[in-house]
Amino acid sequence: MTLSSLLLVVLASICHATWNLLAKRAASVGAVFVFFYNVIGVIVYAPWVVYLLLQGTIDWTWLKVGFVVLSGLIHLAYSLCLQRGYQVADLSVVYPVARGTGPLLSTIGAFLILGETPTALGVVGLVLIVAGILLIATQGRLSAFTQPGGQAGIRWGTATGGLIASYTVVDAYEVKALGIAPVVLDWFSSVLRLLLLLPLVLANPRRALTAMRGHWWTAAGVGLLSPLSYILVLTALSMGAPLSLVAPMREMSMMVGALMGMLILREAVGKWRLIGCAVLIGGVIMLSST
């Protein structure tokens, strides 16, 4: 991986953790918030997309259109799942669990579905990821599972992680094999999400606008940073960076997210969640080495 690709992934991780912090602050708004931050993202990145389309660099086929639609559907499910997770659990739980279970589920799928043979290093990586998730969720106290809402963060984080694994593979194929520009892919995916969420807003526009009161600047931040963080990753992939290295390197955002939850949102992160993040990151790195 070149230095420029490395810097793109590092910057993407910081942007990703930041927009998740903002999304957590607007968790109570739910799907309406997802709609409006996608509106902002579509507007902001439209000039760039129009410029690329006018260049005629993309030879559209039904296969490419199909993959763009598939990407949009997965990203919509991911956005809604993540926002729901932030409604019921802490950022410092949902975010690292979501980021960690993506590589975990991808590897398990490769073992069970594709028939790949697990290596000793891969098995250790899987164990470390599970251990890290448990430390993050329980802060070293297994009794936390018996408390009200004690398992919510893991459930929603794991579901989100499964969707992360799905869109990572689909989108990597689109930019590396099909040659779709990262910003074009993300923009059309956002447009599809808007169309699917539009009936929800039109059903009661006044209620939607009321729910957004005080959250417009937050939506603007997410609308700008969410596409940017992913465009940077896809750009690194399109520059030849291997997915096997890019995917685990993105997980450094887990530690950033946990620190933001502790320092900015005043969540009770504690040493065990930080240790859990470190263990989880170590597990992801081991998986990427297999």
C-alpha positions in Angstrom: 0.0 0.0 0.0 1.4 3.4 -1.0 1.8 6.3 1.5 -1.0 8.2 -0.2 -3.4 5.3 0.1 -2.4 4.9 3.8 -3.1 8.6 4.5 -6.5 8.3 2.8 -7.6 5.4 5.0 -6.3 7.2 8.2 -8.3 10.4 7.3 -11.3 8.2 6.4 -11.2 6.6 9.9 -11.2 10.0 11.6 -14.1 11.3 9.4 -16.0 8.1 10.1 -15.7 8.3 13.9 -16.6 11.9 13.8 -19.8 11.5 11.8 -20.9 8.6 14.0 -20.4 10.9 17.0 -22.8 13.4 15.4 -25.3 10.6 14.5 -25.3 9.5 18.1 -26.2 13.0 19.2 -29.3 12.9 16.9 -30.2 9.3 17.7 -33.7 10.2 18.9 -34.7 11.5 15.4 -34.3 8.1 13.9 -35.0 7.5 10.2 -36.0 11.1 9.5 -32.4 12.1 10.4 -31.0 9.6 8.0 -33.2 11.1 5.2 -32.1 14.7 5.8 -28.4 14.0 6.1 -28.7 12.1 2.8 -30.4 15.1 1.3 -27.5 17.3 2.3 -24.9 14.8 1.0 -26.7 14.5 -2.4 -26.7 18.3 -2.7 -23.1 18.8 -1.6 -21.6 16.2 -3.9 -23.8 16.7 -6.9 -21.5 19.1 -8.8 -18.6 16.6 -8.5 -20.8 13.8 -9.7 -22.2 15.8 -12.6 -18.7 16.7 -13.7 -17.6 13.1 -13.8 -20.7 12.0 -15.6 -20.2 14.7 -18.3 -16.7 13.3 -18.8 -18.3 10.1 -20.0 -15.8 7.9 -18.2 -18.4 5.4 -17.0 -19.8 2.9 -19.5 -23.1 2.1 -17.9 -24.4 -1.5 -18.1 -27.3 -3.3 -16.4 -24.8 -5.1 -14.3 -23.4 -1.8 -13.0 -26.8 -0.4 -12.4 -27.8 -3.6 -10.5 -24.8 -3.4 -8.2 -25.4 0.3 -7.5 -29.0 -0.5 -6.5 -27.8 -3.4 -4.4 -25.3 -1.1 -2.7 -28.0 1.5 -2.0 -30.3 -1.1 -0.3 -27.5 -2.4 1.9 -26.4 1.1 2.9 -30.0 2.1 3.7 -30.3 -1.0 6.0 -27.0 -0.1 7.6 -27.9 3.5 8.2 -31.2 2.6 9.8 -29.7 -0.2 11.9 -26.9 2.0 13.2 -29.3 4.9 14.0 -31.5 2.5 16.0 -28.5 1.1 17.8 -27.6 4.6 18.9 -31.1 5.1 20.3 -30.8 2.2 22.7 -27.1 2.0 23.5 -23.9 4.0 24.0 -21.7 5.1 21.0 -18.7 3.4 22.8 -20.5 0.1 22.6 -22.4 0.1 19.3 -19.6 1.7 17.2 -16.7 -0.6 18.0 -18.9 -3.7 18.0 -20.2 -2.8 14.6 -16.7 -2.1 13.2 -15.3 -5.3 14.7 -18.0 -7.8 13.7 -17.7 -6.9 10.0 -14.4 -8.7 9.6 -15.5 -11.4 12.1 -18.6 -12.3 10.1 -16.8 -12.1 6.8 -14.2 -14.6 8.0 -16.8 -17.0 9.5 -18.7 -16.8 6.2 -15.5 -17.7 4.3 -15.0 -20.8 6.6 -18.6 -22.0 6.5 -19.8 -21.0 3.0 -16.7 -20.9 0.8 -15.0 -23.9 2.5 -11.8 -22.0 3.3 -9.6 -23.7 5.9 -9.1 -21.7 9.1 -5.5 -21.1 10.1 -4.3 -21.0 13.7 -3.7 -17.2 13.4 -7.2 -16.7 12.0 -8.8 -18.7 14.9 -6.8 -16.6 17.4 -8.0 -13.5 15.6 -11.7 -14.6 15.9 -11.3 -15.4 19.6 -9.7 -11.9 20.2 -12.5 -10.2 18.4 -15.2 -12.0 20.4 -13.2 -11.2 23.6 -12.9 -7.6 22.7 -16.6 -7.3 22.0 -17.4 -8.8 25.4 -15.0 -6.5 27.2 -16.5 -3.4 25.4 -20.1 -4.5 26.1 -19.6 -5.6 29.8 -16.7 -3.4 30.9 -15.3 -6.5 32.5 -18.5 -7.5 34.3 -20.5 -10.4 32.7 -23.4 -9.4 35.0 -24.0 -6.5 32.7 -25.8 -8.9 30.4 -28.5 -9.4 33.0 -29.2 -5.7 33.3 -32.0 -4.0 31.3 -30.7 -3.2 27.8 -27.4 -4.9 28.6 -27.4 -6.9 25.3 -28.9 -4.2 23.1 -25.5 -2.7 22.1 -24.2 -6.1 21.0 -27.3 -7.0 19.1 -27.5 -3.8 17.1 -23.8 -3.5 16.7 -23.5 -7.1 15.4 -26.4 -6.5 12.9 -24.7 -3.3 11.7 -21.4 -5.2 11.4 -23.0 -7.8 9.1 -24.2 -5.0 6.8 -20.8 -3.4 6.9 -19.3 -6.7 5.7 -21.9 -6.9 3.0 -21.4 -3.4 1.5 -17.6 -3.6 1.8 -17.4 -6.6 -0.5 -20.1 -5.3 -2.9 -18.6 -1.8 -3.2 -15.1 -3.0 -3.5 -16.1 -5.1 -6.5 -17.9 -2.1 -8.0 -14.9 0.3 -7.9 -12.1 -2.3 -8.6 -13.8 -4.6 -11.1 -16.6 -2.5 -12.7 -14.6 0.8 -12.6 -17.4 2.9 -11.1 -15.9 6.2 -9.6 -16.2 6.1 -5.8 -18.1 9.4 -5.5 -20.5 8.4 -8.3 -21.2 5.1 -6.5 -21.8 6.7 -3.1 -24.0 9.5 -4.6 -26.4 7.3 -6.5 -26.6 5.0 -3.5 -27.6 8.1 -1.4 -30.2 9.1 -4.0 -31.8 5.6 -3.8 -31.9 5.9 0.0 -33.7 9.3 -0.4 -36.3 7.8 -2.7 -37.0 4.9 -0.3 -37.2 7.2 2.8 -39.2 9.9 1.1 -42.7 8.4 1.8 -41.8 8.4 5.5 -41.2 12.1 5.5 -44.1 13.0 3.2 -46.5 11.1 5.4 -46.2 13.8 8.0 -43.8 16.6 6.9 -44.6 18.8 9.9 -43.6 16.1 12.3 -40.4 15.4 10.4 -39.4 19.0 10.5 -40.2 19.3 14.2 -38.1 16.2 14.9 -35.2 17.8 13.2 -35.3 21.0 15.3 -31.9 21.7 16.7 -30.3 18.9 14.6 -29.8 20.7 11.2 -26.1 21.5 11.7 -25.6 17.9 12.9 -27.2 16.6 9.8 -25.0 18.9 7.7 -21.9 17.4 9.4 -23.0 13.8 8.8 -24.1 14.6 5.2 -20.6 16.0 4.5 -18.4 13.5 6.4 -20.3 10.3 5.9 -19.9 10.2 2.1 -16.4 11.7 2.4 -15.2 9.0 4.8 -16.3 6.2 2.4 -15.2 8.0 -0.8 -11.7 8.2 0.7 -11.7 4.4 1.4 -13.1 3.6 -2.1 -10.5 5.9 -3.6 -7.7 4.0 -1.8 -9.1 0.8 -3.2 -9.4 2.2 -6.7 -5.7 3.3 -6.5 -4.8 -0.4 -6.0 -4.7 -0.8 -2.2 -5.7 -4.3 -1.3 -9.1 -4.8 0.5 -7.3 -7.3 2.8 -5.3 -4.3 4.2 -7.7 -1.5 3.8 -10.6 -3.2 5.7 -8.6 -3.9 9.0 -6.9 -0.5 8.8 -10.3 1.2 8.9 -10.9 -0.3 12.3 -8.6 2.2 14.0 -11.7 4.3 14.0 -13.0 2.1 16.8 -10.6 3.5 19.3 -11.3 7.0 18.1 -15.0 6.4 18.5 -14.6 5.0 22.0 -12.5 8.0 23.0 -15.0 10.4 21.6 -17.8 8.7 23.5 -15.8 9.1 26.7 -14.4 12.7 26.2 -17.3 14.4 24.4 -20.5 12.4 25.3 -19.2 11.7 28.8 -20.1 8.0 28.4 -18.7 5.6 31.1 -16.0 4.2 28.8 -13.5 3.1 31.4 -10.4 1.1 31.0 -12.1 -2.1 30.0 -13.8 -0.7 26.9 -10.5 0.8 25.8 -8.7 -2.5 26.5 -11.6 -4.2 24.6 -11.0 -1.9 21.6 -7.3 -2.7 21.6 -8.0 -6.5 21.8 -10.6 -6.2 19.0 -8.2 -4.3 16.7 -5.5 -6.9 17.4 -8.0 -9.6 16.4 -8.9 -7.8 13.1 -5.2 -7.4 12.3 -4.6 -11.1 12.8 -7.5 -12.0 10.5 -6.1 -9.7 7.8 -2.7 -11.6 8.1 -4.3 -15.0 7.3 
